Amino acid sequence: MQTTTLILLLLAFSVIAYQFGKRRSLVIVSGKVKELHSLPSYYGYLTAIWCGIPALIIFGLWSAFESTIITHLVVSHLPETLQNLSSNRLSLFINDIKNLANGGIISGEVDAVTTAAAEHYNNLRYISNAALTVFVLGIAIACAAFTAKSISKEKRARNEVEFAIKVFLIICSTIAIFTTLGIVLSVLFEAIRFFRVVPITEFLFSAEWSPQMAIREDQVGSSGAFGSIPLFTGTLLITVIAMCIAVPIGLMSALYLTEYATPKFRTVAKPLLEILAGVPTVVYGFFAALTVAPMIRDYGAFLGLDVSSESALAAGIVMGIMIIPFVSSLSDDVINAVPQSLRDGAYGMGATKSETIRKVIIPAALPGIVGGVLLAVSRAIGETMIVVMAAGLAANLTANPLETVTTVTVQIVTLLVGDQEFDSPKTMAAFALGLVLFIITLTLNFIALYIVRKYREQYD
Amino acid sequence: MSKKNPNMLGNSTATRVQAGLKKRYAKERRFRFYGVLAITLSLLFLSFLFINISSKGYTAFQQTFIQIEVYLDENSIDPEGSRDSNTLSSANYGGLVKSSLRSLFPDVKKRKDKKKLYKLISSGATFQLRDMVMNDPTLIGTTTRMWVPADDDYDMLMKGHIDRTLPEDERRLKDQEVAWFDHLIENDQVKKSFNITFFTAGDSREPELAGIWGALVGSLLTLFITLIICFPLGVATAVYLEEFAPQNRWTDLIEVNINNLAAVPSIIFGLLGLAIFINVFHLPRSAPILGGLVLALMTLPTIIIASRTALKSVPPSIRQASLAIGASKMQTIMYHVLPLAMPGMLTGTIIGMAQALGETAPLLMIGMVAFIVDIPAGVTDPATVLPVQIFLWADSPERAFVEKTSAAIMVLLAFLITMNSLAIFLRKRFEKRW
């Protein structure tokens, strides 16, 4: 039976179980609800939960292990000679069997052994499927029936249902941890495999990056060099340019909006600024590549400068524009948190507004602002689409913003997009870069949050 | 003396203040000006971005069509007269279209020129003709006039993106080709009309046949998966953390994790999808179910944080009132707190979904950059999404794809603005102060 049909069937069973449990609880007390411990609907929910959940768990476990067990059974029926193949060859052969069983194209000849194995495989799958259907539905009915039978006046159905809900809530809240774990594991394992091939010292301290690996033994000039320094300097260069745009503009906008602007102007300007943050990064990338970069190149040519058409400047400027609202809304919050009494004190001393801002508000809000800027930096480092579309691919070790540089995220994308085998250093390098990126952004965030939190304690 | 001294002192202070005041006021004005400048600059950037995109993209909503007259020759379509659909679909319509073009310009004789002439109209004309004949076989044997899309180069010429004044060898269209096209214009055989293809077709290598419908459906399917995963998960997590969780190391760990996840670069989530969902769980590559899963994990922190804020803003008196009349804690939350917090949660969810709609980088990692022509029919079909379609088109060398890209961006931005306004509307509509 199809997976979806089975799940829908289980759902339908649960609905029936709900009705059944509810009715049964009413029958037991012959309609006098107040004699029951819980409301009738809770007895229904309880029956439905017992009908659906155990069956679903069994279904999940079965699906997870089905393929391994069946493959194992098929292999154990193969002739000795085939069973003794090396694990690589054997897995290829098993693939062939599966493809043949599904009616697909296989790599080798279709011979009697393969056909027999494929038939065997199909048989086993059919049996497993039938057994699963019967078993799961049987469990569902049995559990529901057992629960319905156990319904009595004293049964604490509400408490049990609430316990189940609470367990569900707890499981949901652990998803965040599993996601983090998944991220760490996925990048860490591949990165460790990469560092077995390329020493970590070369990766961190060498200045040459050319990730082409030789496909054939005798190929010339594709030995592959995995020194990540040019990538990090490139990322840094673009980030610095972006910050030079975003910090002054973002900070001044926040100061103006909080200290000078009328409430009316503020309610219009603030959402408008925030639109900048809502524009998808791919749009900024397109804008940078097709409008800003040619503009800078033409302007540079006009001044007699040799500007690359994929200059770091174009990517940096556009990224800076993207980050403006980020800086401004974070500083907005901390500036607003500066107590009015500080301002009043400064005005009372005869200070002008700008003097108050410069001498009182900015120093008071400085930790928060620095924290916000650090968060913005980590965002710029991790930003992908703008640099993929507007920055170059060549790993240049340069501090000249008019030249083309490449960044960590650009390299991750170029290494992983397209067809790749998953055990070449080239693809694994992307995960190593991902790991470093993850560590850097997390560290920046930790520092930023630490600074922001420490600052907050001063006025609360 | 005693009168003079303070006077003198006052005088000198006053003069010093007076002298400094001008400077201080000038400084004040400058500072204020910088503030105005900063805001003006950012708003200028914003309007420049929007104007730039829409001025490039609005022309894509129109398309150039050329009228041709095709003689549907029975001998070449269906020589046996069986009207069998197989015969009809495999007939040589391309030949018919070509001969109709030849009859338009009878003086074109050279092979090379003829080849150029055939490029006047889109290759999609052949399929259009086939579909027409298959829908109405009685047309066979007659001569029909039909409007077919012009090739993208002529479309560009019509829209003025190709400069006729440039020297011939710097132009994509040579003098002869421009002359043919002008001849057609003179005979009223060229028209510009609304570009339906752009909204109904999938991707194509031919700009004049490419559309965003496939990407739009892919986006909707992906967002649907994202929503059904991250909304329940996010709300459940928020409810647990806000209402039930004890203050201990475990819940601290969860909270730190959620805050961290909100700050992880999106491309890392793509790596997660690639390494875990594809390589370990063997989910289908390029499918909305995979994209939705990855985006859901990415959006989860946004929804959790928004939901917790919404839960926090429900006053304790409501909880206490409910508890006081004998409801259990779970009943209080289910029947009183959650409904009151729901608008806030929905607002956060819409904002999270808007982020997910515009996200591209993680989807590149999980293979959603494939060239896909078909409209996805389910969540396991290979699909692409709107931002990725924009990315792909932005990479295409043809001039005509620039306007398509800009137009697709306009559609995407329209969606985003709609979603964000909906969120603002919801917030305004249900905002309660207790």
Interface residues (C-beta under 8 A of the other chain):
Chain A: R158 E162 I165 K166 F168 L169 I170 C172 S173 T174 I175 A176 I177 T179 T180 G182 I183 L185 S186 V187 F189 E190 P248 I249 G250 L251 M252 S253 L255 Y256 L257 E259 Y260 A269 P271 L272 L273 I275 L276 G278 V279 P280 T281 V282 V283 Y284 G285 F286 F287 A289 L290 T291 I321 I324 P325 S328 T352 K353 S354 E355 I357 R358 L375 S378 R379 I381 G382 E383 T384 M385 V388 M389 T409 I412 V413 L416 V417 F422 A430 F431 G434 L437 F438 T441 L442 N445 L449
Chain B: R24 Y25 K27 E28 R30 F31 R32 Y34 G35 V36 L37 A38 I39 L41 S42 L43 F45 L46 L49 N52 I53 K56 P232 L233 A236 T237 V239 Y240 L241 F244 A245 T251 L253 I254 N257 I258 N259 N260 L261 A263 V264 P265 S266 I267 I268 F269 L271 L272 L274 A275 I276 N279 L297 L300 P301 I304 S328 K329 M330 A354 L357 G358 E359 T360 A361 L364 M365 V369 P387 V388 I390 F391 A394 V402 T405 S406 I409 L412 L413 L416 I417 N420 I424
